[in-house]
Structure formats: C-alpha cells, structure tokens
Amino acid sequence: MKKIFTIAIAISLVLNSTLSYAARNNRKRAKNNRAISAKALFVLDLAKNKIMLNKNPHLKLPPASTAKLMTAILVMENSNPKKPVSIKRNATLVQSSKINLRENETYLTRDLLEAVLICSANDASVALACDIAGTEEAFVRMMNNRARQLGALNTNFVNSTGLPTKGQYTSAYDLVVIMKRALIYPEIIEIMTKRDSPIKSDKGRLIGLKSHNKLLWEFDNAIIGKTGYTRQAGHCFVGLQKIKNRKFLFAILKSKDPRPDIRIIYSTLTQLINNR
C-alpha cells in the first residue's frame, strides 16, 4: 500500500510539473501576443503545417505593399523572367514608392520583379500588371481569382500595388497562404534575400535598388519577406523565418513598430524550439 501511495505521489508530481510547464509556456505566449503591437499576426510551422502563434488571424485589414506578393506570383505563373517589358505612360504616373521608370524604356521582367520585391516599386508593379493582362484592372481580376484558388478567402485586391483603396483588404492568415505559394519559386526567394541590386534599361540607364526589408541586415537572411506601409494600413510584413533548420511562415498587419514585433516572434519561436 505504501509503495502504491509513493508511486501515486510521484505520478502526481510529474503531472503537476508538466501542467505547470505548459501553463508557463501558455502565459509567455499570451504575454508576447499582448506585447506585439500588430493588430493581427499568424505564424505557421512550414514543415509540420502547425499554427505556432496567432492574433486576429482572419481580421480583414489593408495589405499595403504586401499585396505585391500576389503580383509576383502571377508574374512567375504568366510571364518569363527574360521577357522585355516596354514601360507605358500609366506606369510612370503611379504614386510613390517608385523607381521613376520612364515611358518607352524597356526592362527585363526579372528586373522589374526585383524592383517590386526589393524596393516596393509601384511603377514596376503596374508595368508588369499591364504587360501580363493588358490593363491593371484585368490583372487585379487575376489576382483575386488566384487568391480564391489558394484559399485566401478574406482577401480582395483593387490594385496591383497595395496603395490605399476602398475595398482592398487581406488577413494575416491569407498572407501566409499567399507566401507559401510564392516560396515554390526559387527566383522569388533569391530576390528576397538581396539587400541591393542594380537594374538597367535598354537605353543603358542604371537604377540602384535597395531593400526596404531592414531585417536582412539584422538577421543575416534568416528572415526574408515583403514589407508594406501606408498610414491607413500601418506597418505590414509577410515572410519566412529560419530558426535552427526549421522554417516558419508569418505575417503581421497594422503594426506600430514591426521590427520589435518580429523580434518578439523570433524570440518566442526560439524559446519554443529550445524547450522541446
């Protein structure tokens, strides 16, 4: 009887310890979620397809320039990186941010895609959209059809750039879905790892591109992705984190200060990995 009682106590201590450990982890996760300034976030373990962190993952919010990730996907699916693209006047008239493309210049599709993903060039995005679909409006219909096919059901695009427009929205969950598709293209991954890159027109004009993703310097390519910012949308980011040979897709929307938010996510994931 005494032996059974001793075993029961031991089991109870183990269970209490396990439950206490799980409770501490849950409290840490909840505390970190509160500390993150972003209104919405979603983090997915890519290999296990497991949700790691989330906060309002299906809330519809403006995408800012993270919308360009869908533009990039459609470029890869419907064009050729070596195809020449002639710049039309409508692309030169778009609002910033842009690289000041000039009418009748010609660039390779790959160069314009670099401008879209590295320094979020709106003029390059419109140029590619019109080259593929004839008009930006027709291209946007392609974007929305593709979003629905991928399962991004809380997303609606109104332009190819992410510039503030009524009726344009996405969710943190949907951005992760879109990013997952983008990562099947090595070209997109390669471009996202670049801190800078020069592109040249057919007339020999050289444009230097510098990445808007400052995390490339801080994490030495352990975090790649697409930035976005407007006053309405706040700071947005969708990307891939690599931690100890594991890959995590994540998105944040309407953040007040994205780099501290992303550091918290990175630190939380690191702790979860180390504790297992």
C-alpha positions in Angstrom: 0.0 0.0 0.0 2.8 2.4 0.9 4.6 1.6 -2.4 1.4 2.3 -4.4 1.0 5.6 -2.4 4.6 6.6 -3.2 4.1 5.8 -6.9 0.9 7.9 -6.9 2.7 10.8 -5.4 5.5 10.6 -8.0 3.0 10.5 -10.9 1.1 13.4 -9.4 4.4 15.4 -9.1 5.3 14.6 -12.8 1.8 15.6 -14.0 1.8 18.8 -11.9 5.3 19.7 -13.3 4.2 19.0 -16.9 1.0 21.1 -16.5 2.9 23.9 -14.8 5.4 23.9 -17.6 2.6 24.0 -20.2 0.8 26.8 -18.3 4.1 28.8 -18.1 4.5 28.5 -21.9 0.9 29.5 -22.5 1.3 32.5 -20.2 4.5 33.5 -22.0 2.8 33.2 -25.4 -0.2 35.2 -24.2 2.1 37.9 -22.8 4.1 38.1 -26.0 0.9 38.4 -28.0 -0.1 41.3 -25.8 3.3 42.9 -26.2 3.2 42.7 -30.0 1.8 46.0 -31.4 0.5 44.4 -34.6 -3.3 44.2 -34.7 -3.1 40.8 -36.4 -0.5 38.1 -36.7 -0.3 34.5 -37.9 2.7 32.1 -37.6 2.9 28.7 -39.2 5.5 25.9 -38.9 6.0 25.2 -42.6 7.2 21.6 -42.3 4.5 20.5 -39.8 1.8 22.8 -41.1 1.2 23.7 -37.4 0.0 27.0 -36.0 2.5 28.4 -33.7 1.2 31.9 -32.8 -1.9 33.8 -33.9 -3.8 37.0 -33.1 -6.9 38.0 -35.0 -5.6 35.9 -37.9 -8.8 36.3 -40.1 -9.3 40.0 -39.4 -9.7 42.0 -42.7 -7.1 44.8 -42.8 -5.4 46.8 -45.6 -2.4 44.9 -47.1 -0.2 47.9 -48.1 2.6 46.6 -50.3 2.3 43.0 -49.1 -0.2 42.9 -52.0 2.7 42.8 -54.4 3.5 39.3 -53.3 0.4 38.2 -55.3 1.6 40.3 -58.2 4.9 38.5 -58.0 3.2 35.1 -58.1 1.2 36.0 -61.2 4.3 37.2 -62.9 6.0 33.9 -62.3 2.9 32.0 -63.5 2.2 34.0 -66.5 5.4 35.5 -67.9 9.1 34.8 -68.5 11.9 36.4 -66.5 13.8 37.2 -69.7 10.8 38.8 -71.5 11.3 42.5 -72.3 8.7 44.9 -71.0 8.1 48.3 -72.5 7.1 51.0 -70.0 3.8 52.6 -70.7 2.8 56.1 -69.5 0.3 54.9 -66.9 3.0 53.1 -65.0 5.1 56.4 -64.8 2.1 58.3 -63.3 1.6 56.0 -60.3 2.2 57.3 -56.7 5.3 56.5 -54.7 7.1 54.5 -53.7 8.6 54.1 -57.2 11.9 54.0 -59.1 10.9 56.6 -61.6 10.6 54.5 -64.7 10.4 56.4 -68.0 7.9 56.0 -70.8 9.2 53.8 -73.7 12.1 52.4 -71.7 12.4 48.6 -71.8 13.4 46.3 -68.9 13.5 42.6 -68.5 10.6 41.1 -66.5 13.1 39.8 -63.9 14.5 43.3 -63.4 11.0 44.8 -62.8 10.2 41.9 -60.4 13.3 42.8 -58.4 12.1 46.4 -58.2 8.7 45.2 -57.0 10.1 42.9 -54.3 13.3 44.7 -53.2 12.2 48.3 -53.0 8.4 48.0 -53.5 8.3 50.0 -56.7 4.7 50.8 -57.6 5.6 51.8 -61.2 7.3 48.4 -61.8 4.2 46.6 -60.4 1.8 48.5 -62.7 4.2 47.9 -65.7 4.2 44.2 -65.1 0.4 44.0 -64.5 -0.3 45.8 -67.8 2.2 43.7 -69.7 0.6 40.4 -68.5 -3.1 41.3 -68.6 -3.3 44.4 -70.8 -4.7 46.6 -68.1 -4.2 46.8 -64.3 -7.9 46.2 -63.8 -7.8 42.9 -65.7 -4.7 41.9 -63.8 -6.5 42.6 -60.5 -9.2 40.2 -61.5 -6.5 37.6 -62.0 -5.1 38.4 -58.5 -8.5 37.9 -56.9 -9.2 34.7 -58.8 -5.8 33.3 -57.8 -6.3 34.3 -54.1 -9.6 32.4 -54.0 -7.9 29.4 -55.7 -5.2 29.4 -53.0 -7.8 29.6 -50.2 -7.1 33.3 -49.3 -10.8 33.9 -48.8 -10.6 37.1 -46.7 -8.6 38.9 -49.4 -9.7 41.4 -52.0 -7.4 43.3 -54.3 -8.3 46.6 -56.0 -4.9 47.4 -57.5 -1.6 45.6 -58.1 0.4 47.8 -55.7 -1.3 47.8 -52.4 -1.8 51.6 -52.5 -4.7 52.7 -50.2 -8.0 52.0 -51.9 -11.6 51.4 -50.6 -12.4 47.7 -50.6 -8.9 46.4 -50.6 -8.1 44.0 -47.7 -6.4 40.8 -46.6 -5.7 38.9 -43.4 -2.6 37.6 -41.6 -3.7 34.1 -42.3 -4.3 34.8 -46.0 -0.9 36.4 -46.4 0.8 33.3 -45.0 -1.2 31.2 -47.5 0.0 33.5 -50.4 3.6 33.5 -49.1 3.5 29.7 -49.0 2.7 29.7 -52.7 5.3 32.3 -53.5 8.1 30.1 -52.0 7.7 27.5 -54.6 9.6 29.8 -56.9 13.4 29.9 -56.3 13.5 33.3 -58.2 11.3 34.9 -55.6 13.3 33.5 -52.7 16.6 34.7 -54.3 15.3 38.2 -54.9 14.0 38.5 -51.3 17.5 37.7 -50.0 19.1 40.7 -51.9 20.0 43.8 -49.9 20.6 45.7 -53.1 20.7 45.1 -56.8 21.2 47.2 -60.0 18.9 47.1 -63.0 19.5 48.5 -66.4 17.1 49.7 -69.2 17.6 49.0 -72.9 18.9 52.6 -73.2 21.6 51.9 -70.6 20.1 53.8 -67.7 21.2 52.2 -64.4 18.9 52.1 -61.4 20.1 51.0 -58.0 17.7 49.1 -55.8 18.0 48.9 -52.0 15.8 46.6 -50.0 13.1 48.0 -47.7 13.5 44.9 -45.6 16.0 46.1 -42.9 15.7 42.7 -41.2 18.1 41.3 -43.9 20.9 43.2 -42.2 19.8 42.4 -38.6 19.2 38.7 -39.1 21.6 38.0 -41.9 19.0 36.5 -44.3 17.3 34.4 -41.5 14.2 36.5 -42.2 13.1 37.3 -45.7 9.8 38.7 -46.9 7.8 41.6 -48.2 7.3 44.8 -46.4 4.4 47.2 -46.6 3.4 50.6 -45.1 0.7 53.2 -45.5 -0.9 55.5 -42.9 -4.1 53.5 -43.2 -2.5 50.1 -43.1 0.3 50.8 -40.6 3.4 48.6 -41.0 2.8 45.2 -42.5 5.2 42.3 -43.2 4.9 38.7 -44.6 7.9 36.5 -44.6 9.9 33.4 -43.8 11.9 32.9 -40.6 14.6 30.2 -40.4 15.5 29.1 -36.9 17.7 26.1 -36.3 17.0 24.4 -39.6 13.2 25.0 -39.2 11.1 27.3 -41.3 8.2 29.4 -40.1 5.9 31.5 -42.3 4.5 34.6 -40.6 2.5 37.7 -41.3 1.8 40.8 -39.2 -0.7 43.6 -40.1 -1.3 47.1 -38.8 1.9 47.1 -36.6 3.0 50.3 -34.9 6.7 49.2 -35.0 7.3 46.0 -37.0 10.9 45.2 -36.1 10.3 44.9 -32.4 7.2 42.8 -33.2 9.2 40.5 -35.4 12.0 40.2 -32.8 9.3 39.0 -30.2 8.0 36.5 -32.7 11.6 35.3 -33.4 12.4 35.1 -29.7 9.2 33.2 -28.9 9.8 30.7 -31.6 13.4 30.2 -30.5 12.2 29.5 -26.9 9.6 27.1 -28.0 12.2 25.2 -30.1 14.8 25.1 -27.3 12.2 23.9 -24.7 11.3 20.8 -26.7 
